[in-house]
Amino acid sequence: MIAGYTVFFVVSAIYLVSLVVRRRNLEQDLKTLESIGTEGKGSMARPASSEAATKPTGARRPAAARRKPPKKKATRRK
């Protein structure tokens, strides 16, 4: 029983360390992306098209346009 608890706590500790390392890496990546974004803001920026400026970013297509077309029924040939 003690061995089971030991294994559980060791695995839990490894998982927690893994989460901490992943978070640290994500924070580093975020800082890098932010620094890249501020460096290239003037030279790399593209002018926005008028359609993109008026269309909301979260717009979805109507339900009819999202549906898949019905499959054709297979017919037997004689």
C-alpha positions as CSV (number, residue, x, y, z in Angstrom):
1,M,0.0,0.0,0.0
2,I,2.9,2.4,0.8
3,A,4.5,1.6,-2.6
4,G,1.2,2.6,-4.3
5,Y,1.1,5.9,-2.5
6,T,4.7,6.5,-3.3
7,V,4.2,5.8,-7.0
8,F,1.1,8.1,-7.0
9,F,2.9,11.0,-5.4
10,V,6.0,10.6,-7.6
11,V,3.9,10.6,-10.8
12,S,1.9,13.5,-9.5
13,A,5.1,15.5,-8.8
14,I,6.4,14.8,-12.2
15,Y,3.2,15.9,-13.8
16,L,3.2,19.2,-11.7
17,V,6.8,19.9,-12.7
18,S,5.8,19.3,-16.3
19,L,3.0,21.8,-16.0
20,V,5.3,24.4,-14.5
21,V,7.9,23.9,-17.3
22,R,5.2,24.2,-20.0
23,R,3.8,27.4,-18.5
24,R,7.2,28.9,-18.3
25,N,7.8,28.0,-22.0
26,L,4.4,29.5,-23.0
27,E,5.2,32.7,-21.2
28,Q,8.6,32.9,-23.0
29,D,6.9,32.3,-26.3
30,L,4.3,35.0,-25.6
31,K,7.1,37.5,-24.7
32,T,8.9,36.6,-27.9
33,L,5.7,37.0,-30.1
34,E,4.9,40.3,-28.4
35,S,8.4,41.6,-29.1
36,I,8.2,40.4,-32.7
37,G,4.8,42.1,-33.1
38,T,6.1,45.5,-31.7
39,E,9.2,45.4,-33.8
40,G,7.5,44.7,-37.1
41,K,4.4,46.8,-36.5
42,G,5.4,49.6,-38.9
43,S,7.1,47.7,-41.6
44,M,5.2,44.5,-41.8
45,A,1.7,45.8,-41.4
46,R,-0.7,45.2,-44.3
47,P,-3.4,47.6,-45.1
48,A,-6.8,46.1,-44.2
49,S,-9.3,45.7,-47.0
50,S,-12.6,47.4,-46.8
51,E,-14.4,44.1,-46.7
52,A,-12.3,42.7,-43.8
53,A,-12.8,46.0,-41.9
54,T,-16.6,45.8,-42.1
55,K,-17.0,42.1,-41.4
56,P,-17.0,41.1,-37.8
57,T,-14.2,38.7,-36.8
58,G,-16.5,36.1,-35.3
59,A,-19.0,36.0,-38.1
60,R,-20.2,32.6,-39.1
61,R,-21.7,31.4,-42.3
62,P,-25.5,30.8,-42.4
63,A,-26.6,27.4,-41.3
64,A,-27.6,26.5,-44.9
65,A,-24.1,27.2,-46.1
66,R,-22.5,25.1,-43.4
67,R,-24.5,22.0,-44.2
68,K,-22.9,19.3,-46.3
69,P,-24.7,18.5,-49.5
70,P,-26.7,15.2,-49.4
71,K,-25.0,12.1,-50.7
72,K,-26.2,10.6,-53.9
73,K,-27.8,7.2,-53.5
74,A,-26.0,4.4,-55.1
75,T,-27.9,2.7,-57.9
76,R,-27.4,-0.8,-59.0
77,R,-26.6,-1.4,-62.6
78,K,-28.0,-4.5,-64.3
